[in-house]
Amino acid sequence: MRILEVSESFATGTMEVIREIAAGATAQGHRVAIAYGQRPETPADVRGQIPDEVELIELPWTGRTVRTQLRTIPELRRTCREWRPDVIHLHSSFAGFIGALSVTRLAPSIYTPHGYSFLGAPPGATRTAYRLAERLVARRVAVVGAVSESEARRAREVGARSVVVVPNGIADLDPDRLSLGRVPPPRARPLVVSMGRIVPQRRPHETAQILRAVSDLADTLWIGGPGVDPTLEHDVRAAGIEVTGWIDRQRAVERLAEATVFLNWSAWDSHPLTVLEAMAFDVLVIASDIEANRDLVGADQVGASEDDAIAMLRAALTDPRRREEMLAEQRRRRTAFGRERMVRDWLELYARLAGGDESR
């Protein structure tokens, strides 16, 4: 097959998923291209992070202004006409919307939201506009490829004609790499971490207060750096929480692996790779009570309030038996989220679309 992956914001978790799909597809003899935008968060050396067999096509997605989006429409259409993909996979909201306006009639298309745009939009006209845009995308693509059951429910709510769930996966959760007996690096005190961009989605104020409330029992750390609003990082530091700033992925994963507990106190999400990485390293996950987190860790490791999170963290840090009980359930659940399974599921869907088994 000729597979075109399209991503406006080619960075963080979305980039990791695309990279793994592309690597797995080329390893099986398929031809893959990634059409992407060079956004501020995009790594400077994209070529060095993508297999040599994968073609890279840079699009004029350098910002999120209307002008930039309008410039991208003809370029994406030209790319598809020249490259002639058998299937197009649109990743995240901007790629989905621009793709729906320009290329869904040129080849069977899949749209993966990686977290619906309207979930983080303010109530009122903005949220309504985002929902309408997502509805347009859902109606124009052949399939919405949701990364979680919660994302699939949202897709059906906005009118998707066909929905297929392909949960995210990472290599460290493949059966041949998974170790049930991780020995954490020696530390004088336990370590509790949060991870990711310091943006409203991650509820930085609440996260910092939760971490601060357990600082008598453990060291605390935020692995990541600021988003558009640098005052949010300042607030986290002001609460006494160490912030690493932006570090390369390998170092970030190494710091996560040092932790005893990972706090994922997000306001909304799709299927966070950071949670999968914590599970792979046997780091206990305590999370906010949203559908995406429940899908991954179940009901016993999510909390509805800051007090819930503090109580669960303190129990995990002071009661080894309780921590082991939660880790045992986490180990049982994590086996479903390997990279091999994820790549296989996407390629099976691509093959069905390219063979005409799904309507356009």
C-alpha positions in Angstrom: 0.0 0.0 0.0 0.9 3.7 -0.4 0.1 5.2 3.0 0.0 9.0 3.6 0.1 10.1 7.3 -0.9 13.8 7.7 -0.2 15.9 10.9 -0.4 19.6 11.4 1.3 19.6 14.9 4.0 17.0 14.4 5.2 16.6 18.0 4.9 14.8 21.3 2.4 11.9 21.5 0.9 12.3 18.1 4.3 12.2 16.5 5.2 9.1 18.4 2.1 7.3 17.2 2.7 8.3 13.6 6.4 7.3 13.8 5.5 3.9 15.1 2.9 3.3 12.4 5.2 4.4 9.7 8.1 2.3 11.0 5.9 -0.8 11.3 4.3 -0.2 7.8 7.7 0.2 6.0 9.1 -2.9 7.8 6.3 -4.8 6.1 7.0 -3.5 2.7 4.5 -0.7 2.4 5.4 2.8 1.1 4.8 5.6 3.6 5.0 9.4 3.5 4.4 11.8 6.3 3.0 15.3 5.4 3.5 17.6 8.4 3.6 21.1 9.6 6.8 22.7 11.1 5.3 24.1 14.3 7.2 25.6 17.2 6.9 22.3 19.1 8.1 20.2 16.2 11.6 18.7 16.7 14.3 20.5 14.8 15.7 17.2 13.4 12.6 15.5 12.2 14.6 13.4 9.7 16.8 12.0 12.4 13.7 10.7 14.3 11.9 9.0 11.4 13.1 5.8 9.5 15.0 6.6 6.3 12.5 4.6 4.3 9.7 7.0 5.2 9.3 10.0 2.9 8.9 13.4 4.6 6.8 16.2 3.0 6.8 19.5 4.7 3.6 21.6 4.4 3.1 25.3 5.1 1.5 24.7 8.5 3.7 27.1 10.4 0.9 28.6 12.5 -2.8 28.4 13.2 -3.9 31.6 11.4 -6.7 31.4 8.8 -4.1 32.5 6.2 -1.9 29.6 7.0 -4.7 27.1 6.8 -5.8 28.5 3.4 -2.3 28.2 2.1 -2.1 24.6 3.2 -5.3 23.4 1.4 -3.9 23.5 -2.1 -0.5 22.2 -1.0 -2.1 19.1 0.7 -4.3 18.5 -2.3 -1.3 18.8 -4.7 0.7 16.4 -2.5 -2.1 13.8 -2.6 -2.5 14.1 -6.3 1.2 13.7 -7.0 1.9 11.0 -4.4 -1.4 9.1 -5.1 -1.9 7.3 -1.7 -4.1 4.3 -1.3 -5.2 5.6 2.1 -4.9 8.9 3.9 -4.6 9.1 7.7 -5.4 12.5 9.2 -4.1 13.1 12.7 -5.6 15.7 15.1 -8.1 18.5 14.6 -6.4 20.9 12.2 -5.3 18.1 9.8 -8.7 16.6 10.0 -10.5 19.8 9.1 -8.1 20.8 6.3 -8.1 17.2 5.0 -11.9 17.1 5.0 -12.0 20.3 2.9 -9.3 19.2 0.4 -8.5 15.5 0.0 -11.1 13.0 1.3 -12.4 12.5 -2.2 -8.9 11.7 -3.5 -8.5 8.5 -1.4 -10.2 6.6 1.4 -9.5 8.7 4.6 -9.2 8.0 8.3 -9.4 10.7 10.9 -7.9 10.3 14.4 -8.7 13.2 16.8 -6.1 12.4 19.5 -8.4 14.3 21.8 -11.4 16.2 20.4 -10.9 19.9 20.0 -14.2 21.0 21.6 -13.3 19.2 24.9 -10.9 22.0 25.8 -12.8 24.9 24.2 -14.5 27.5 26.4 -18.3 27.1 26.6 -20.4 29.1 24.2 -19.8 30.0 20.6 -16.3 28.7 20.4 -17.2 25.2 21.7 -20.2 25.1 19.3 -18.0 26.1 16.4 -15.5 23.4 17.2 -18.2 20.7 17.5 -19.6 21.8 14.1 -16.1 21.5 12.6 -15.6 18.1 14.1 -19.0 17.0 12.8 -18.0 18.1 9.3 -14.8 16.0 9.5 -16.6 13.0 10.9 -19.1 13.0 8.0 -16.5 13.5 5.2 -14.0 10.8 6.2 -14.6 7.1 5.6 -13.7 6.2 9.2 -13.0 7.9 12.5 -10.1 5.9 14.0 -10.5 6.5 17.7 -7.6 5.7 20.1 -9.9 4.9 23.0 -13.5 3.9 23.7 -14.2 7.3 25.2 -13.0 9.0 21.9 -15.2 6.6 20.0 -18.2 7.7 22.0 -17.4 11.3 21.2 -17.1 10.4 17.5 -20.5 8.9 17.4 -21.9 11.9 19.2 -20.7 14.2 16.4 -22.2 12.0 13.7 -19.3 9.7 12.5 -20.5 7.3 9.9 -18.0 4.6 10.9 -15.9 4.3 14.0 -13.0 1.9 14.7 -11.1 1.8 17.9 -7.3 1.3 17.8 -5.8 2.0 21.2 -2.4 3.5 21.3 0.5 1.3 22.0 4.2 1.6 22.8 7.2 -0.7 22.2 7.9 -1.1 25.9 4.6 -2.8 26.4 5.2 -5.4 23.6 5.3 -8.9 25.2 9.0 -9.5 24.4 10.0 -6.3 26.1 7.7 -6.1 29.0 9.3 -6.8 32.4 7.1 -7.4 35.4 9.9 -7.1 37.9 11.2 -3.5 37.4 13.7 -2.5 40.0 13.6 1.3 40.4 16.8 3.2 40.7 17.9 3.7 44.3 16.6 6.9 45.8 16.7 8.3 49.3 13.0 9.2 49.0 10.2 8.2 46.8 9.5 10.4 43.7 6.1 11.6 42.5 6.0 13.2 39.0 3.7 14.8 36.6 4.6 15.0 32.9 3.8 17.0 29.8 3.4 20.5 28.5 2.3 23.0 31.3 -1.0 24.0 29.8 -4.6 24.3 31.0 -5.4 20.8 29.9 -2.9 19.5 32.5 -4.6 21.5 35.3 -1.2 22.9 36.5 -2.5 24.8 39.5 -4.4 21.7 40.9 -1.5 19.4 40.0 1.0 21.6 41.8 -1.2 21.7 44.9 -1.6 17.9 44.9 2.1 17.4 44.6 2.8 20.0 47.3 0.5 18.1 49.6 2.6 15.0 49.5 6.0 16.7 49.6 6.5 15.6 53.2 6.5 12.0 52.0 8.2 12.2 48.6 10.2 14.4 46.2 8.1 16.0 43.5 8.8 16.9 39.9 7.1 18.1 36.7 8.8 16.6 33.6 8.2 19.1 30.8 8.1 22.8 30.0 5.8 25.7 29.4 3.1 26.1 26.8 1.9 29.4 25.3 1.3 30.9 28.7 4.6 30.9 30.7 2.8 32.1 33.9 1.5 28.6 34.3 5.0 27.2 34.7 5.8 30.1 37.1 2.8 29.0 39.3 4.0 25.4 39.4 7.5 26.5 40.5 6.0 29.0 43.0 4.3 26.0 44.7 7.7 24.5 45.3 7.6 21.9 42.5 10.7 21.3 40.5 10.3 21.7 36.7 12.7 20.1 34.3 12.0 22.4 31.4 12.0 20.9 27.9 14.4 18.0 27.7 14.8 15.3 25.0 12.5 12.4 25.0 15.1 9.8 26.1 15.9 11.9 29.2 12.2 12.5 29.9 11.5 8.8 29.9 14.5 8.1 32.1 13.2 10.6 34.7 9.8 9.1 34.5 11.3 5.6 35.1 12.8 6.9 38.4 9.4 7.6 39.8 7.3 5.7 42.4 4.0 7.4 41.3 2.9 9.3 38.2 0.1 11.9 38.7 -1.9 12.5 35.5 -4.4 15.1 36.6 -5.6 16.2 33.2 -8.9 18.0 32.5 -9.4 16.0 29.2 -7.4 13.6 27.1 -7.7 10.9 24.5 -5.2 8.0 25.3 -2.1 9.5 26.8 1.2 7.9 25.9 2.7 9.2 29.2 0.4 6.9 31.1 1.4 3.9 29.0 5.1 4.8 29.5 4.5 4.9 33.3 2.7 1.6 33.2 5.6 0.0 31.2 8.1 1.1 33.9 5.9 -0.1 36.7 5.3 3.4 37.9 1.9 3.5 39.7 -0.5 5.9 37.9 -3.0 8.1 39.9 -5.2 10.1 37.6 -8.1 12.4 37.3 -11.5 10.8 36.8 -12.1 11.3 33.1 -13.0 8.7 30.6 -9.6 8.4 29.0 -7.9 7.7 32.3 -10.6 5.2 33.3 -10.1 3.4 30.0 -6.4 2.9 30.9 -6.2 2.3 34.7 -9.7 1.5 35.8 -11.9 3.1 38.5 -9.7 2.4 41.5 -6.8 4.7 40.4 -8.8 7.8 39.5 -10.2 10.5 41.7 -12.8 13.2 41.3 -11.2 15.8 43.5 -7.8 17.0 44.7 -8.6 15.5 48.1 -9.1 12.1 46.4 -5.8 12.4 44.6 -4.0 13.4 47.8 -5.5 10.5 49.7 -4.6 7.9 47.0 -1.1 9.3 46.7 -0.5 9.2 50.5 -1.8 5.6 50.7 0.4 4.5 47.8 3.5 6.1 49.5 2.8 4.8 53.0 1.1 1.4 52.4 3.3 -1.0 50.4 0.5 -3.6 50.3 -2.0 -1.2 48.9 0.5 0.0 46.3 1.2 -3.5 45.2 -2.5 -4.3 44.9 -2.9 -1.3 42.5 0.3 -2.2 40.6 -1.0 -5.8 40.1 -4.1 -4.5 38.4 -2.1 -2.0 36.4 0.1 -4.8 35.2 -2.9 -6.9 34.1 -4.4 -4.0 32.1 -1.2 -2.8 30.4 -0.7 -5.9 28.3 -3.3 -4.6 25.8 -1.2 -1.6 24.8 1.8 -2.8 22.9 3.1 -1.3 19.7 3.0 -4.5 17.7 -0.8 -4.8 18.3 -1.4 -1.1 17.5 0.5 -1.2 14.2 -1.2 -4.5 13.2 -4.6 -3.0 13.9 -3.9 0.2 11.8 -2.5 -1.8 8.9 -5.6 -4.1 8.9 -7.8 -1.0 8.7 -5.7 0.6 6.0 -6.0 -2.6 4.0 -9.8 -2.8 4.3 -10.0 0.8 3.2 -7.6 0.4 0.3 -9.5 -2.7 -0.8 -12.8 -0.8 -0.9 -14.4 -2.5 2.1 -15.4 0.8 3.7 -17.5 3.4 1.8 -16.0 6.8 1.2 
